Amino acid sequence: MKNIGILNLLTLIFITLKVLHVITWSWFLVLLPTIISFGLGIITLVVILIIALIVGTKE
């Protein structure tokens, strides 16, 4: 738990609150921080691949 990100921490808090019936949100909203984190990772990967392709074609 040393390198847990803020979005993962929010997900754990939201899951705990959902299971304890403190919040009545849908599971989509509870898991939204994880979905956002995954989406940002995919976007970062795509940008890196595009940059690598551009740099690779110039050589």
Backbone bond lengths (Angstrom), bond angles and torsions (degrees), N, CA, C in turn:
res aa  C-N    CA-C-N  psi(-1)  N-CA   C-N-CA  omega(-1)  CA-C   N-CA-C  phi
1 M - - - 1.445 - - 1.524 110.12 -
2 K 1.313 115.89 13.78 1.445 121.14 -178.18 1.530 112.49 -72.46
3 N 1.319 117.64 -40.46 1.454 122.02 -175.73 1.525 112.87 -111.00
4 I 1.301 118.10 36.37 1.456 120.75 -179.41 1.529 108.67 -77.75
5 G 1.320 115.42 133.68 1.456 120.28 -179.00 1.518 111.02 -82.79
6 I 1.317 115.13 166.62 1.462 120.55 -178.42 1.527 111.22 -64.54
7 L 1.329 117.56 -37.35 1.462 119.60 179.93 1.529 111.51 -69.10
8 N 1.327 116.96 -38.12 1.462 119.88 177.00 1.526 111.18 -68.20
9 L 1.323 116.36 -37.70 1.463 120.19 176.76 1.530 110.64 -63.73
10 L 1.328 116.64 -42.86 1.466 120.21 176.71 1.523 111.45 -60.50
11 T 1.323 116.00 -40.79 1.469 119.86 178.79 1.524 110.56 -61.28
12 L 1.320 116.98 -46.02 1.470 119.89 179.19 1.534 111.43 -61.78
13 I 1.315 116.49 -41.01 1.474 120.03 178.24 1.518 110.19 -64.28
14 F 1.331 116.84 -46.01 1.473 120.33 -178.73 1.525 111.69 -64.17
15 I 1.337 117.70 -39.74 1.475 120.52 178.63 1.522 109.92 -64.02
16 T 1.335 116.03 -43.06 1.465 119.65 178.87 1.522 111.05 -61.37
17 L 1.313 116.89 -45.30 1.465 120.44 179.29 1.527 111.41 -65.10
18 K 1.326 117.40 -37.22 1.472 121.33 179.05 1.528 110.30 -66.55
19 V 1.327 117.30 -45.57 1.468 121.15 -178.49 1.532 110.78 -65.32
20 L 1.331 116.70 -35.15 1.464 120.89 179.66 1.537 112.83 -83.83
21 H 1.329 115.98 4.57 1.478 123.12 177.94 1.529 112.34 61.15
22 V 1.318 116.68 31.08 1.460 121.11 175.27 1.523 109.32 -81.23
23 I 1.331 116.84 -35.94 1.456 121.87 176.32 1.523 109.01 -118.19
24 T 1.297 116.50 153.50 1.469 121.34 -178.52 1.527 110.65 -116.75
25 W 1.314 115.69 28.85 1.460 119.88 179.98 1.522 110.45 -69.59
26 S 1.333 114.94 161.24 1.461 119.36 173.72 1.527 108.47 -72.85
27 W 1.338 115.56 160.61 1.460 119.32 -179.86 1.519 110.65 -65.44
28 F 1.326 117.52 -27.60 1.458 120.26 176.89 1.522 110.78 -60.40
29 L 1.327 116.94 -46.50 1.460 120.40 179.19 1.524 111.65 -67.24
30 V 1.319 116.72 -36.24 1.466 120.45 179.25 1.532 110.23 -64.39
31 L 1.318 116.59 -39.38 1.462 120.92 -177.24 1.529 113.15 -92.45
32 L 1.315 118.11 2.48 1.462 121.85 -177.90 1.533 114.01 -57.29
33 P 1.328 120.29 -40.09 1.477 117.90 176.65 1.531 113.19 -58.86
34 T 1.323 117.16 -36.73 1.462 120.46 177.71 1.521 110.25 -69.33
35 I 1.316 117.08 -39.89 1.459 120.98 178.34 1.528 110.01 -63.62
36 I 1.326 117.48 -41.61 1.461 121.40 177.93 1.523 110.13 -63.40
37 S 1.321 117.41 -44.28 1.459 121.70 179.51 1.524 110.76 -60.80
38 F 1.315 117.08 -44.25 1.457 121.79 178.77 1.524 110.33 -63.49
39 G 1.324 116.87 -43.22 1.460 121.26 179.33 1.516 112.42 -62.66
40 L 1.327 116.87 -42.10 1.466 120.27 177.44 1.523 111.48 -63.91
41 G 1.315 116.62 -37.06 1.463 120.23 176.97 1.517 111.99 -65.02
42 I 1.327 116.95 -41.60 1.467 121.37 178.34 1.530 110.44 -64.83
43 I 1.338 116.81 -44.05 1.464 120.76 178.87 1.529 110.22 -61.34
44 T 1.311 117.29 -43.57 1.463 121.19 178.65 1.527 110.85 -60.97
45 L 1.321 116.76 -43.89 1.461 121.21 178.94 1.528 111.39 -61.95
46 V 1.321 117.28 -43.33 1.462 121.34 179.78 1.531 110.63 -63.75
47 V 1.329 117.20 -43.34 1.470 120.62 179.07 1.526 110.38 -62.43
48 I 1.326 117.48 -43.39 1.466 120.68 178.61 1.524 110.91 -62.59
49 L 1.320 117.67 -41.77 1.466 120.82 178.98 1.525 111.41 -65.19
50 I 1.321 117.60 -39.88 1.463 121.31 178.79 1.532 109.90 -64.62
51 I 1.322 116.58 -44.59 1.476 120.15 178.32 1.523 110.33 -62.43
52 A 1.319 117.66 -41.29 1.467 120.95 179.19 1.524 110.96 -64.21
53 L 1.328 117.25 -38.65 1.456 119.69 177.95 1.522 111.47 -67.61
54 I 1.326 117.02 -39.93 1.475 120.23 179.65 1.525 110.28 -65.87
55 V 1.328 116.98 -45.76 1.465 120.76 -179.56 1.532 109.84 -67.18
56 G 1.316 117.16 -37.51 1.463 121.17 -179.16 1.521 113.11 -67.30
57 T 1.317 118.05 -31.88 1.451 120.52 -179.29 1.517 112.48 -79.95
58 K 1.330 117.98 -18.56 1.466 121.41 179.77 1.518 112.03 -80.76
59 E 1.294 117.96 -17.71 1.475 120.38 -177.55 1.502 111.89 -86.02
